[in-house]
Structure formats: C-alpha cells, structure tokens
Amino acid sequence: MYKVYEAIATLIIFFFGASIGSFLNVVVYRLPAGISLIYPPSRCPKCLHRLGKTENVPVLGWLWLQGRCRWCATPISPRYPLVEAITGLLFVLVFGQFGITGTSVGYCIFLSWLLALALIDLDTMTLPNVLTESGLLVGLGYQMFEGWFSAGSAGWASYLMWGIGSAVLGIWLFDTITIVGTIALGQPAMGGGDAKLAAMIGAWLGWKNLLLTGFLACGVGAVVGTAAIALGLLSRKQPLPFGPFLVLGAVLSVFWGEAFLRLYLDLFFPLGVAELLS
C-alpha cells in the first residue's frame, strides 16, 4: 500500500512541476518580447485561437493534439512538452532527494528560475536582469529562511551574510574572467548577465558550490565549444551562450555538489582537508 501512495505522490509532484514548466514556457516566450505574462491567455500564435482546458494540460495536451493546433493545424514545437516534462522530473528528483521540506520547495523555485534563464539565453543570447536580480533576492530570502529554521532568530543574519558574500564572489569572479578573457581573445569573452547569474547561484548555493558550478560550466562549455567548432557547427568568432552551462553546473551542484567536492578533495589534497566541507 505504501508503494501505491508513493507512486501517487510522485505523479502529483510531477504534474505540479509540469504545470510550472508550462508557465516557464510562457515566461521564456513573452518576457524577452515584452509581452504581459498574464494577458492574453495562452493561444495559437498563428490563428490566435485561445487554448481550451484540455489543450492546456501539461505534456498530455500536446500529445492529445498530436503536436498541432486543433484549429489551424500549425505545428506546435515539441520543446513545450519537453520543458514541462523536464520541470516535472526535476521536481520529482528534488523531493526524492530532500524529502518534503522547505529545502525542496526552495530548490524547486531555484531550478525553475534557472531553466527559464537557460532557455532565454539559448533563444536570445541574453539573461534578463529582471530574472537574475529577482532570483538573487529570492535566494537571499531562502538563506534567511534556512538560517531561521536551522538556528532560530540568531541564524538568519549569518545565513544572509553568507549568501551575500557568495553572491559578491560570483560577480567578482566572473567579472574578472570576462576582463581577462576579453584581453586574451581580443573580443568580448562573456556577457554581463553571466556574472549576475553567477551571483544568483552564489546566493542560493553558497561559495563552495558556486566555484564547483563555475568549474563544471567551464569544463562542459569548453568541450561543447571545441566539438562544435570541429564539426563546423560554430566558427571561432561566433559567440556561444554561457548561461546554459552555468545552469547545468548549478543543477549538478544541487544534487551532487557535496559528492563532487569530496571526490575532488580526496583526489588532490591530503587526508583531513575534507573537513573544509563541514
């Protein structure tokens, strides 16, 4: 019987996450275009017919319509149900690892923010300030909540300062990388939005996981960029959005940050340095 309840709870969490993913699709499309996130309601971009309730059901609605508008047969991008499914899966993974806790709620919010930023950067090569800055503030609020929950009224201030310090480190670190990279390459190495995204990640995850995120992002970005150039998909002078790599690094840090850091210390430092993680 427990397995049945667990399966039902998993489905509920998945479809709730997929519903958030449906809203993220709206954010990704409308925010860069300067369109209201609320009005008009979801509709076909070609015939402008308003979607019905069954057509708006996450993932299943797209399958029901067979990937086309019911009224004008215009193809609907499979990215919409894919984003919904990925968001639902991330929510399931978060609650599966961290349980029904405030931490799970916070990380679901954080990952939703990251996913929206990654998709917008892929589409427009920009990271909107309204998302990075608001995400940073929400992250500091999350640190205050965690501090109060962990150590009462005496803990929220220390957690807040820890979050602020990590955010500042993110800005300084990526601004430095941008300056050095621009001098070395003779062209802009990174956009200003990447430093703000790093600050947001620092506010949520702290300085250790911020550094891990940056390391993973640079590593994966270098591999992908080199492969794209070798395959002729990208020229050496063509910019590559770095935000999605930062987002990938942050997602990996959420789920396996401690394991990555301990493995690194065990491999490259003497015994006893692992206490740095405590």
N, C-alpha and C positions, 0 to 999 in steps of 0.2 A: 504493500500500500504506500510505503514511503517513496518508492521509486515512481509511482504514479503522480504523487504530489510534486515530486522533484521535476518530473517532466512537464507538468502543467505550469509550474513556476518558471521553468526555463522558457517555455513558449510565451508566457505573458511578458517576461523580460525582453525576449527577442522582438516581439511585435511592438512593445513600447519603444524600444530602441529604433526599430524600423520606422516608426511614426516620427521620431525625432529626425531620422535620416531624411524622411520626406520633406520636413521643414528645412533641413540643411540644403536640399536641392533648390528650394525657393531662395534661400539666402545667397547661394552661390550664383544663381542666375540674376537675381534682381539687385543685389547690393552694388556690384560694380556698375550696373546700368542706371543706378539712381532711382529705381522704382520702389514704391512702397512694398514692404514685406507683407502687408495685411490686405491691401486693396489694389487691384481687383483680385477676387478669389482665383484659385487655380483654373486654368483654361488652356485650350489648344492654342499654341502661338500662331497658327495659320488661320483657322476658321473662327477663332476666338469663342468657341462654344465652351461654356462652363462645365467642368467635370462633375459628374454625379458622385454620389456617396460610394457606390461600388467601384467606380473608376479611380477613386482616391485611396483605396485600400492599399497600404504599402506592399510592394512586391507582387501580391496576388492580383491587384488591379491591372498591372502591366501584362501579366500572363493571361488574364481574362480577355484583355483587348488584343492579345497576340501582337503586342508591340506597335499598334497603330491606333490613331484617333478613330473613335467609333463613328464620327460624323463625316469626316473628310478623308479618312484613310491615310493621313500623313504619318510617316514613321515616327515613333517615339524612341528616343535614344535609349539603348539598354543601360546607359550609365545611371539613369534614375533608379531602377530597381536594384542595381548593383550597389549604389551608395546606401540605399535603405537596408539592404542585406548586410553590408559591411558594418554599418552602425549597430544594427541589431546584434550581430555576432560580437562586436566589441563590448556591448553592454553585458552580454551573457558571460564573456570571459572575465570582465571586471567583477561581477557579482560572484562568479565561480571562484575567483582567487581571493577576494577580500570580504566576501560574505555580505550580509545585509547590514551595512554600516554606513556611517557618514562618509568614510573614505571612498566607498564605492560610488555614492552619489556624486561626490566631488570629482572623482576620476571620470565618470561618465560625462559630466559637464565639460571637463578639460578636453577629453578626446573628441567630443562633438565640435568644440571650438577649433581644435587642430585640424580636423577633417575638412571643415569649411575653408579654413585658410589654405590648406594644401591644394584644394580644387580650384580656388580662386587664383592662386599663384600659377597653377598649370594653365589656366584659361587666359589670364591677363598679364602675367609676369608682374603682378603687384600683390602686396599684402596690406589690405586696408587698415589704416590707423584705427578706425572705429572698432575693429575686431581685436587687433593686437593690444591696444591700450585698455579696452574694456576687459579683455581676457586677463591682463596683468592685474587689474584692480580686483576682479573676482578671485584670482589666485591668491592675492594677499588676504582677502576676506576668508578664503578657505584655510589659510595658515592660521588666522586668528581663531577660527572655529576649532581647528585641530589642537592648538595650544590650550584653549579653554577646556576642551574635552579631556586632554591629557594631564594638565596640571592646574586646572581651575583658573581662577582670576589672575593668578600670578604667572600663568603660562602664555596667555595670548600675546602679551607685549614682546616676549622673547621670540616667539614664533614669527611675529610680524616683522621684527627687525631682521631675523634670519632670512625671511622671504625678500625683504627689501634689499639686503646685502647681496643675495643671489641674483636678483634682477639687475642690480647695478653691475655686477660682474659680467652678466650676459651682454649688456650694452658695451662695456669697455672692451671685452674680449673680441666681440665681432666687429666693433668699430676699428680696433687695431688690425684685425685680419683684413678688413676692407682696405685700409690705408696701405698696408704692406703689400697686399696682393695687387692693388692698383698700380703701385710703383713698379713692382716686378713685371707685371704683364703689359703695362702701358695702356691699359684700358680699365674701366670700372670692373672690379672683381666681384662685387656683391652690392645689392641694393640696400638702402637704409632700412627697409622693412624687415630684413633678416635679423638685424641687431635688436629690433623691437620684439620680434618673435622670440629671440633667444632670451630676452628679459622676461617675457611672459612665461616661458618654460622654466626659467630660474625661479620665478615667484611660486610656481606650482610644485616643482620637484626638488628645489634646493641646489646648492652649488655642485655637489658631487655628481648628481645625475645630469646637471647641466653640462658639465665637462664631458661626461660619457656620451650625452646626446650629440655634442659637437664633434666628438671623435668619430662616432658611428656615422654621422651625416657626412663628414668629410671623406671617410673611407668609402662609403657606398657611392657618394657623388663622384668621386674620382674614378671608380670602377665603371660606373654607368657612363660618365662623360667620355672616358677613353674608348669604351666599347662603341659608343655612338659615333665617335669620330672615325674609328677604324672601319666601321660598317658604312660610312658615308652618309649617315643619318644627320650628322651635325658637323658644321665647319668649326675650325679652331677659333674663329672670331665670333661665332654665334653664341649668344647668352643662353644659359641653362638655368631654369628656376631652381633656387637652392631651398626654398621653403619646404617643398615636399620631402626633401631628405632630412631636414631638421625635424619635421613631423614624424617621419619614420623612426628616427633616433629616439624621439621623445616617447613614442608608443612602446618601443622595445625597452626603454628605461622604466616605464610604468610597470611592466610585467616582469622583467628580468634584470632590472638595474642592479640590485644587490648581488645577484649571481654573477653578472658580468664584472662588477667591481672586485668581488672576492677572487674571482679567477685571475684577473689581472694582477692583483697584489700577490697572490700565491705564486704566479709565474715569474714575476720580475723583481720582487722585493723579498728580503729575508723574513724569516718567521717572526711574527709579533707585530708586523706593520698592519696586519689586517684589523687591529684594534682601532685604526683610524676610522673604520666604518661604524663603530659602535657609538 
